[in-house]
Amino acid sequence: METRLLSLWDGLVGSAALIAIIALALCVMVSAVKLGDVPRHLGVIVGVVILLLMLPAIIVSLWNSMTLGQHLGIATIFIAIILLISAAHRKPRKTRH
């Protein structure tokens, strides 16, 4: 399961990187990006791709080294955050006077 999920993630990140590089090339062709800025943009794309490829491996290794109590604690924290966010986005009910 883990390796299949990670391979899907790799494919998704690779596709997004390819789209970003193609978009950058198109922007250079229509002169929307200066040639002097291309190395900086490519560096940002490569940096983000490396980060996105390393992040799941780091998270999986950290998760596998945790105990069950730590898993439950993290799950509880995430559930609390989701409930707080959803409560903040709810519209207050109008009361009748």
N, C-alpha and C positions, 0 to 999 in steps of 0.2 A: 504494500500500500504506500509506504513512504517513498520508495524509489519511483513508483509510477507517478505519484504526485509531484515529486521533484523534477522528473523528466518533463511532465506537462508544464511546470513552471518555467523550466529552461526554454522550452519551445515558445512559450508566450513572451518571455523576456527577449528572446532572440528575434521574434517577429516584430515586437515593438521597436527594438533597436534598428532593425532593417528599415522599418517605416520612417523612423526619425532620420536615418542617414539619407534615404531617398528624398524626404522632404527638404533636408538641408541642400542636397544637390539641386533640386528644383528651384529653391530660393536663390542659389548662386546663379543658375541659368537665367533667371528673370531679374537679376541684379537686386534682389531684395536683401541679400547679405553680402557685405564686402568680402573680398578674397582674404583680406588680412584677419578677419574675424572667424574664418572657417576653422583653423586649428583649435581655437578656444571652444567653439561649439562642438567640434568632434571630441575634444577632451572631456567636456561635460557629458556628452552621450556615453562615452566609454566608461567614465567614472560612475554614472548612474547604473549602467548595465552591470558593472562589477559589483556594486553594492547590492543590487537586486538579486544577483546570482549567489552571493555569499550569505545574505540575510536568512534565507530558509534553512540552510545547513547549520548556521549558528543556532537558530531557534530550535531546530530538531535536536541538536546535541545537548542544548541546555535542558530541554523538556525531558529527554531520556535520562538525564542525570538527577532529576528531582524525585522526591518521595511522593507517595500518594497524598499525604497531608498538604504538601506544597501545591500539588495539582489542584486539590479542592480549594485551597486558599486563593489561587489565581483565578479559578473559575468563579468563585464567589465575588471577587473584586470586579471582574468583567461584567457579571450579571448586575451588580449594583450600579456600575457606570452606565450600562444600557438603560436600566430603569430610571436613573436620574436624568439622563438625556431625553428619554421619551416623556418624562413628566414635565420637563422644561419646555418641550415643544407643544404640549397640549394646550389648547385654548381654554382659558378659564370659563366656567359655566356662568351664564347669565342668571342672576337670581331675580325672582319676582318680588317686588316691594308692595 
